[in-house]
Amino acid sequence: MITSLKIIFTILLAWMIYVVISTSLASNLFTEWDFLGSIPWMRATLWDFYTNAFIIYLWIFYKESSVFLKIVWLLLMFFLGSIASCAYILVELFRLKPSEGLSDLFVKKHA
């Protein structure tokens, strides 16, 4: 199961990096912001995204003991979104010892 999750999250991470880079090359978010911000569904999508990012960050906040890492991951979550969340989960998956499972992934705190 852990190996499957590593593969899935690696694919998701690569896909999100591709989507963000290709979209950035095709369209500049900062020059189109006034138009995009005027669309109600765009505003709803942003609120939805940041709510989910905050929920995932609460899990990261629980797991990490270092204040520095808590701050770094907060910034990464809110600036990189899915890229950061996939990266964090991959880091956590690779931190697991062979004897550890999903419960350790979700619950185990870092010293």
C-alpha positions as CSV (number, residue, x, y, z in Angstrom):
1,M,0.0,0.0,0.0
2,I,2.8,2.5,0.9
3,T,4.6,1.8,-2.4
4,S,1.3,2.4,-4.3
5,L,0.8,5.7,-2.5
6,K,4.4,6.7,-3.3
7,I,3.7,6.1,-7.0
8,I,0.3,7.8,-6.9
9,F,1.6,10.9,-5.2
10,T,4.7,11.1,-7.4
11,I,2.4,11.1,-10.5
12,L,0.1,13.7,-8.9
13,L,3.1,15.9,-8.0
14,A,4.6,15.6,-11.6
15,W,1.1,16.3,-13.1
16,M,0.5,19.4,-11.0
17,I,4.0,20.8,-11.7
18,Y,3.3,20.2,-15.4
19,V,-0.1,21.9,-15.3
20,V,1.2,24.9,-13.3
21,I,4.2,25.5,-15.6
22,S,2.3,25.0,-18.9
23,T,-0.5,27.2,-17.7
24,S,1.9,29.9,-16.5
25,L,3.6,29.8,-20.0
26,A,0.3,30.2,-21.7
27,S,-1.3,32.8,-19.4
28,N,0.0,35.3,-16.9
29,L,-2.2,35.1,-13.8
30,F,-1.2,38.6,-12.7
31,T,-2.2,40.3,-15.9
32,E,-5.5,38.4,-16.0
33,W,-6.3,38.8,-12.3
34,D,-8.9,41.6,-12.6
35,F,-10.9,39.5,-15.1
36,L,-10.6,36.3,-13.1
37,G,-11.3,38.0,-9.8
38,S,-14.6,39.2,-11.2
39,I,-15.9,35.7,-11.9
40,P,-17.9,34.5,-8.9
41,W,-16.9,30.8,-9.4
42,M,-13.2,31.9,-9.4
43,R,-13.7,33.5,-6.0
44,A,-15.6,30.4,-4.7
45,T,-12.8,28.2,-6.1
46,L,-10.1,30.2,-4.3
47,W,-12.0,30.1,-1.0
48,D,-12.5,26.4,-1.5
49,F,-8.7,25.9,-2.2
50,Y,-7.5,27.9,0.7
51,T,-10.0,26.2,3.1
52,N,-8.6,22.8,2.0
53,A,-5.0,24.1,2.2
54,F,-5.7,25.2,5.8
55,I,-7.2,21.8,6.7
56,I,-4.2,20.0,5.3
57,Y,-1.9,22.4,7.0
58,L,-3.5,21.7,10.4
59,W,-2.4,18.1,9.9
60,I,1.2,19.3,9.1
61,F,1.1,21.6,12.1
62,Y,0.2,18.6,14.3
63,K,2.9,16.4,12.8
64,E,5.8,18.8,12.7
65,S,7.5,19.8,16.0
66,S,9.9,22.4,14.5
67,V,8.5,25.9,14.4
68,F,10.7,26.6,11.4
69,L,9.3,23.7,9.5
70,K,5.7,24.7,10.5
71,I,6.3,28.1,9.0
72,V,8.0,26.8,5.8
73,W,5.2,24.3,5.2
74,L,2.6,27.0,5.8
75,L,4.2,29.2,3.2
76,L,4.6,26.3,0.7
77,M,0.9,25.2,1.2
78,F,-0.5,28.7,0.6
79,F,1.8,29.5,-2.4
80,L,2.1,26.2,-4.1
81,G,-1.1,24.4,-3.0
82,S,-1.4,20.9,-4.4
83,I,2.3,20.8,-5.3
84,A,3.2,21.4,-1.7
85,S,0.6,18.9,-0.3
86,C,1.8,16.2,-2.6
87,A,5.4,16.9,-1.8
88,Y,4.7,16.8,2.0
89,I,2.9,13.5,1.7
90,L,5.7,12.1,-0.3
91,V,8.3,13.2,2.2
92,E,6.2,11.6,4.9
93,L,5.8,8.3,2.9
94,F,9.6,8.1,2.4
95,R,10.2,8.9,6.1
96,L,8.3,5.7,7.1
97,K,10.3,2.8,8.3
98,P,9.5,-0.6,6.6
99,S,7.6,-1.7,9.7
100,E,5.4,1.3,9.8
101,G,2.0,1.7,8.0
102,L,-0.7,4.2,7.3
103,S,-1.6,4.8,10.9
104,D,2.0,6.0,11.4
105,L,1.7,8.2,8.3
106,F,-1.3,10.0,9.7
107,V,-0.7,10.0,13.4
108,K,3.1,9.8,14.2
109,K,4.6,13.1,15.2
110,H,8.2,14.1,14.4
111,A,10.6,14.6,17.3
